[in-house]
Amino acid sequence: MKALNNNSRMLFLSMVAVLFMTSCGTDWLDIKPLGRFTEDDLPTGSLEEHVFAAYAALRSEGTSGLQYVGLHNIRSDDANLGSNDNDYAVGGPIYDNFNYSLTHWYAPDYWTGHYGLINRANNVLSAADSLDNLTAGTLTNIAEAKFLRAWAYFNLVRTFGEVPIIDFRITDQASANRPKSTIPKIYELIDSDLQDAVTNLPDTWVGFAGRLTRGAALALRTKTLMARHRYAEALISAQAVMSSGVYDLSVPYDMIFREESENSKESIFEIQAYYDGVQNFGVTYASRQGVRGSGQWDLGWGFNVPNERLLNAFEPGDPRREATVLFSGQLNTPYGEVLPSGLPRPYYNKKVYTNPALRTKYGSRMGQWFNVRIIRYADIVLLAAEAANEVGGEANTDLALEYLEMVRARARGNNNAILPEVTTQDQEQLRQAIRHERQVELGMENERFYDLIRWGIDVQTMQAAGHTTYQAKHRFYPIPQVEIDRSGGVLVQNPDYL
């Protein structure tokens, strides 16, 4: 996708190929665009063309590939680097043992991928600044760009802490050389961007599966507020998502991560991928985590694997365990396959497992067509439960229990012998129940590491999991050395890594 650069025609066609997709068509194997436009329908240089270019930046390695997974999920207590012994010798000490590197390629690519997305969003906003009499459509395009910029900065501020704010169109390299801004200043920009996104994004789109909505902006705002312990505001924001009527928990848990459930009622923000064996506007998310085997089991690089800590977190009989983890040497439902024994790792992430029929159809085992689920509805329901419990009071406790039960009931299905309803009125007991539910509901979904940090239990949890070298400083990754060198001293390293 990056190779398209400024070729506006190809860029537009690529975004059309991605955005115009069915979510649950009558023949879900035939995933294809709903239609195409001509250049006459979208004049060169139009604002929407810039918006499509920004969406395309979501599919970079740094925003949806191994680098994203490495910094968001591999660092958690219940996942490991994976891959094979040679790769582990390089990456294991960094991401599992927290001997952070100033030069290892994950962080520089993550940094440039996110700032690339910010740059694309700024291009939209710069183009909009030259327009008079803004239409509703233009305001929507501006809102899309601001959401993407807010999401990128939320990732950056959680990963690195203080980073430079670039909120303008870059015209030369020197203009982009800015010092770091404080964390409160970065959140000021995020808050402002998300307020505009909430105000101007539509509740739904017709014919544009995966395009950003008001619900996505409210959901992201909820997550940013929870990161700052602003529970009362977060509860209001989460409840706005829940009362919108756009999302629900109707998709069975074991269906959420199958191709036929992409852009379902469960999905709030999902990075779109398209690959049909000829056109490739895909992502690497599935291949970087796919089973590392041979022949038909050569499904990827095998990074980011669950460990025993995650397996043991599931309550007896919880169906989510089998929907989250692939087991070497065991049957993989629903496809009736038995994984080979003796794979490099005993467990793999089932939430990136692709349908064998599509591998045959597209002539690829690498899953380039597989969408990346970024924010799920269950995530927001559980954040609403957590926020209500933290605000406290009898009425909010009842709300927290109601929201928690919504998620457990979906997981339970028709089996009332498992996952008993949580009924405690004790705030601390309910807090622990909600935290446990987030771990098992969102296992391998890039949430756990940042959850531990915002709960303030990352040090004790990591050390209890055997990561004895983990300290509070490891919450933030060091700024990539290449960026510091490029800045000529303007960009200063995080103090714990000087």
N, C-alpha and C positions, 0 to 999 in steps of 0.2 A: 504494500500500500504506500509506503514511504517513497517508493520509486516513482509514483505518479507526479510528485512535486507540484509544480504550478500548471500542469496541463489541465486547464479548466474543464475541458470536455470529458476527459477520462475521470477526473475527480468527481464530476457530477454523476457520471454513469455509475461509478463505484458506489456512491452514496445511495443512489436510487436502488441499486442492486441489493444494498443492505437494508435500507429503511422500508422498502415496499415488500414485506414478506408476510405471509400468513402465519398465524400462531397455531392454529388447530384446523387445518384444512381437511377436506374429506379424504385426501390421500396424503398423509403427512410425510411420506417418503419423497414426495415431489416438492421439495422446498425450493421455491423460485420466486423471483420478483413478481409482484402483481401487475406491474406495467412499467413502461419507460416513457420519458418525455424527450423532446428534441431540444436542441440549443435555443430554438426560437421560443420555447416555453420558459426558458430560464436565461435571460440575457447575461452575457459574459460580464463578470464583475458585480453581479447583483449581491445583495446582502445574504440571501439564502444560500448562495454558492459558498460564501465564506463560512456559513453555519455548517454546511455539509463537510467542509474541510476540517472544521473543528471536531465534528463527530468522528471523522476518519482517524484523528490523532488518538482516539481512545484505543485503537488497535495496535499501538506500538508495543514493543516488548516491555518497556518500562512501566506502562499503564495497565497491561493485561497479560503479561508473559511471566517468565520465570523470575525476573527481577521483582515484579509486584508480589508474587507468591513468596519469594525468599524473605522479603522485608516484612510482610504482613502475617504470614502464617508459620513458616519454618521456625521462626524465633519463639513460638509458643511452647508451653510445657508439654502439650499432648501431640506434637508432631516432630519429625526429624527430617534432616536434609534428604535422606534417601539416595537415589542413584546407585552407583557401584562403589567399590572400595577406593578406586583411583580418584573419583570425583570427591568422595567423602574426605579423603586425606587433605584436599584443598579447602573445601567449603565447610566441612564439619566443624573444625575449630572456630570458624568465624560465626556461623549461624546457630550451631547447637551448643557451643562452649563459650560464646560471647567474647572471643578474642577478635574484636572488630578490626577490619582492615581499612586503611585509608585509600587503597587502590583497587580492591577486588571489584570486578566489573558489574556486579549487581547494582551497587549504589550509584555509580556514574550514569548507568543507563536509566535507572529509576529517576534520577534527577533530571536528565535531559528529556526523558519521555514526558514527565509532568510539566516541565517548563515549555516543551514543545506544544503541549495542549494549551497552556496558558497563553502562549504567543498566538495560537490560532484563535482563541477566544478574544484576545485583545484586537486582532485584526477585524473581527466582526464589529466590536464596539467602536473602533476607530472609523470604520466605514459608516456606521450609523450616525456618528457625530456630524458627518457632512450632509445629512439628510434633513430636510425641512418637513413639517407637517407629518409627523410620524403616524403611520397607520397601525391598526391593531396587529397586522401581520409583522410589521417591523418591530413592534414592542415585544412580540413573541420571540422573534429571532434574537433580540437583545437579551431576553430572559434566558434563552437556551445557552447563549454564550456565558452569561453570568453564572448559571448553574455549573457549567463545566469548569469555569475558573475557580469557583468555590470548592468544588470537589477536589480539584488538583491541589489547592492550597491546604485543604483539610488533611489530605494525605501527607503533604510535605511537612506541615507543622507537627503532626503526630510522629513522623519519622525522624526529622532532623531538629525539631524545635525552631529556633530562630532561623529564618531564611529571607532572602531579598524579596521585596514586593515589586513586581513588574506589572503595573496596571495601565500600560500604554503600549502603543504599537512600536516595535523596535525598528528603527530605520538604519542603524549602524551598530556594530559590536560595542562601541564605547558607551552607547546609551543604555545598554543592558548591564553594564558593570556597576552594580549597586551594592551597598553594604547590607548586612542583615537587618531586618526589622524585628521588633519585639513580638513575642507571642500575642499579647493583647492587641497590637496593631494588626497583626495578620487576621485575628478573629474579627476585628472591626470590618475588614474588607469582606470576609466570608459572610458575616451577618448582613451587610449591606447588599451584597450580591444575591443572597438567598431571599431577602425581602422582595427585591425586584422580581425574582423568579417566581415566588409564591403569588405575587400580584398579577403577573402577566402570562404565565404558562396556562395552557388549557387543561381541563380535567382529563380529557381523552383526545386522541387523534383518530381520524377515520382514514384507513389506508396507509398509515405510517407506523407500523409496529415497532416498538422500541424507542420512539421519539420521546423526549422528555416532557413531563407533565407537572402539574401543580402538586400532585401527590408525591412525586419524586423530590421536589424542592422542600416540601414539608417534612418528608422522611429524612433528608439530609440535614435539615435544620434540627430535627430531633436529635440526631446523632451528634451534631456539634454542640448542642446544649448539654447533652448528657456527659460529654467529655469534660465539660466545665462544671458539672454538678449543679446545673441550673434546672432543678427537677420540676418545679411548678410550671415553668415555661415549656419544658420538654413534654410534660404530660399534655398540655393544651395542644402542642404541635402534633404529637402522636395521635391524639384523639381526633384531630381534624383529618388525618389520613384515614382513620378507622371509620369515621362517619361519612366519608365521601361516597361510599357505595361502589367504588371502582375496584376495590381489592377484597379478597376473602381467603379463607383457608380451605376452600373446596377441593383443591388438587390433592390427591392422596400423597403422603410423604414419599413413597417409593416411586412416584411419577415426576416429582418436581424437577429432577435433573436429567430427564430424558428429552431427546430432541423434540418429540411431539408436544411437550409442555412448555416450550420456549414462549416467552411473552404471555404467560398465562395470568390468571387473576392473582397468583402468588407473587408475580414479578413487579417490582416498583422501578428499579433501575437495572437495566440489562444491556451489556455491550453486545452489539449485533455483529454477527459474522456471516459471511457468504462464501461458499465454495461449491462448485459443481463438477470439478474435474477439469474444467477449462478456465473459467474465471475464478480468480483467487483473491477475494477480499476478506480473508479469514484471519483468525487469531491463533496464537501458539499455546494458549492456556491449557488445552487438553493434552497436546503432545508433550509438553514439558513435564507433565505429571503422569502420563500414561504408563502402563505396565512396561517394564524394561525386560523384554524377553527376546525370543528369536522366532522367525517365521511369522505365523499369524498372531503371535503374542509380542511382536515388536511394535508396540503401540506408543512408544515415546521414550523419554529420557529417564523416567522413574523418580523424579525429584518430588519432595514434599509428601512424605508418607506418614500415616497415623502410627502412633506407638501404643504400648500397653496401657499407658495412662488414660488415653481416650477410650480404648476398649473397655477398661474397667469402670469408666464413669457411667456407662449405660446401666440402667436398672434391669433386673432380670426380665427377659422377654421383650424388651423394648425393640420394636421393629426397625427403629432408626439405625441401630447398630449395623444391620445387614445392608441397609441402604447407603451407609457411609463408607464401609470398609470392604475392599476386595481381599480375599484370603488366598495366599499361595497354596495350591494343592487342593482347593475346595471348589464346590459347585458355585457358579455365579448365576443367580436368578436375576431376571426372568428368562435369560437366553439359553439356559441349559448347558452352559460350557463349564468345563472343569479347568481351572487355572493350573499350569504346570507347577509341580513341586520344584524346589531348588532355584527359584527366582532370586535375584540379588537381594530382595527384601521380602519379609513374610507378609507385609500388608501394603496395600496401595489405596489411593483415594478413589472411591467408587463414584464420587460426584462429578468426575470428569470422564466417566466411561462412556464410550460412544457405541451406538447401535451397530452390530455387525452387518446388518443389511445396508446401511448407509456407507460403510467402508467398501463394500462390494460395489455399490451403485456409483460411488465417486472415484473408485480406484485408488484409495488412499487409506492408510491406517492411522493417520496423524490427527484426525478430528479438526481440521481447519474450519469446518462449518459450525463448530460448537460454540454457542453463545456463552458469555460470562455473566453469571448472576452476581450483581454487586450489592443490591439491597433487596431483600425479600420482605414480604408482608409480615411473616412470623417474627422477624427481627424487630420490627416496629411494635408489634403487639407485646413482645417481651420487654421492650424498653418502656412502653406505657405501664406495664405491671411494675417494673422496677421504680419508675418515677413516682407512681402512686404510693408505693410502699415507703419510699424515702420521704415524701411529703408528709405522710402519716395521717393519723386520725381514722376513726372507725369506718367512715364512708370510703376513704381511699384504700384502706385495707381490703374492704369488700371488692373494690374495683380491681385491685392487684390480684386477688384470688380469682376473680372472674376471668381476667385476661390470661393469667397463667393456665387456667383450666381450658381455655379455648385451644391453646397450643397442645396441651397434653391430650385433649380429647381427639384432636386430629391424628396425633401419633398413635393413640390407643386403637383407633378404628372401632371395630365391633367386638373387640376382645376386652371385656370388662374385668378380666382377671389380672390385667397388668396395669401399670402406671396409675396407681390409686390417686384420687383427687386430693390435692393439698388443701387442708382446712385450717391450719394454724393461724391464730390471730397475733402471735408473737412476731414483732417486727424483725428481729434478728433471724429467727427460724425461717420466716418467709423470704428474707433477703438471701439466705443461703439456698433456698429452694429455687428461687429465680435464677441465681447465678449458675446453679447446676443445670437448669433447663437450657440456659443459653449455651452452655458447653456442648450438650448432646444434640440440641436442635440445630445448632449452627456449626457443628464439627467440621473441620477442614474448609471453612468458608471465610477465612481471613479476618475473623473477628476476635478470636481468643486473646491474642497478645495485647491488643489495645484495651480489651475488657479488663484484663488483669491490672493494667496500669491505671485506668480510671477508677478502679475499685481500691487502689492503693495496696494491693496484696501481691504485686508481681515479685518482689524480692523473696518473700517467704514461700510463695508458691513455686518459683523456679528452684530455689534451693532445696525444697522438699522433694522436687522432681529429680534431684541429682545434679542440677546446674549450679554447683557450689561457687562458681566464679561470678555468677550474676550479681550485679549491684545496681543501685538506683540509676547510676550514670548510663547504664545500658538501655534505658528507656529511649534515649536518643542516639541515633547512629551518627558517626562523625561525618562532617561535610566531605565529599569526595575531594581528594587532594588535587586532582586535575582541575577542578573548578577554582580552588584557591590559587593555584599557580596561574591559571588563566586570568584571574582578576588582578594580578600584580599587587596583591596585598590588601585590596579593598575588602575582599571577603575573608573573614577571620574564622579560624577553626573553633568548633565547640570547645569550651574551656576544659572539659574532662579529657580531651584528646590532644592537647597542646604538647 
